[in-house]
Amino acid sequence: ITNRAAVPLSMPMRPSMPNTPKISHVPVAVSVQPPPPDYPFPPKTVAPTPPQQPPSATQSPSSVTTPTRSQSGTIYYGHDPKESIPPDLCLLGCIFCIVDYQAILGNDEIVVWQKVIEQYGGQIESSYNSRVTHVLCANQKSDVFKVAQKEGKRLVSAFWLNDCLMQKKMVPPWQALHLPLSFNTEKPGFNQMISVTNFDGEERVRLKQMINAIGAKYTGYMTHHNSALICKKPGGMKFEKAKEWRIAVVNVQWLSDLVLGNMDALRLPVHVRYLQVGQGREFHMDLTRVSHLMGGWKSPLKINKETWKKFGSSISTLGQENRCTHGPL
């Protein structure tokens, strides 16, 4: 993989940051949308503590965020599993500080993000302080990131925020793109040309985002110049040609590790763990490899009484709208 020639100078320049998900402004009281594909959802979780109802008798259907257990046995939490959080207020208790993205996307886009965060129960701090629970950042290079990591804050990317809003549940990061990148301008895949096969829809979109994040070039076709083929399962013309041309056929774990800055993924010969395709759970990352970024998730996020009181009327309104929509039980 590493002995491939760099992309020709005639290739179009790629942006320095991954394609950031478009966080659109959606009203809270909307009809329930079909669930997103299986792949964005977190890995299997440990059994939750029996839920405790928040202080509202007329709330909308709530969800309990169950903690996630890493491969090493460490447990990571979203909200306190004792509390039931209305899906339309899934960011309740989350206080965000946004860095990096202002320079990447512009302030107008950030204003939209702020409105969406507040709409789902979250709060925004214009600068980092002790109240902040989540730092939303693109990479690990800023001073804010370093201070927040030292203080045990939750460090997340815009991809994490977007995926949590898709499922209306605040949970620990479960994909490589959910964490701030360890690199900025010097990208690990700058000389890689990557194609994918046997992926469809949202999975293919996410792969393109990951490929762009590492600075590689995505191709929808296969040629001798491709350095790797990311494969969901064996079979198909691309798969057969890659074998014929002796191009590395790898799983999503290979790409995830590159997104996480693990340069060992580029070593030749390719490690056996990257050659096992068709195993399922392709997009889930090994949390033991990113434990240094997960310190803020070791304790559940507890919502104070003032926050419950502030959003109590919203919870009641959501409950009334739900009864009107679905009728009596």
Secondary structure, 3 states (H helix, E strand, C coil): CCCCCCCCCCCCCCCCCCCCCCCCCCCCCCCCCCCCCCCCCCCCECCCCCCECCCCCCCCCCECCCCEECCCCCEECCECCCECECHHHCCCCCEEEECCHHHHHCHHHHHHHHHHHHHCCCEEECCCCCCCCEEECCECCCHHHHHHHHCCCEEECHHHHHHHHHHCCCCCCCCHHHCCECCCCCCCCCCCEEEEECCCHHHHHHHHHHHHHCCCEECCCCCCCCCEEEECCCCCHHHHHHHHHCCEEECHHHHHHHHCCCHHHHCCCCCHHHCCCCCCCCCCCCHHHHHHHCHHHCCCECCCHHHHHHCHHHHHHHHHHHHHHHCCC
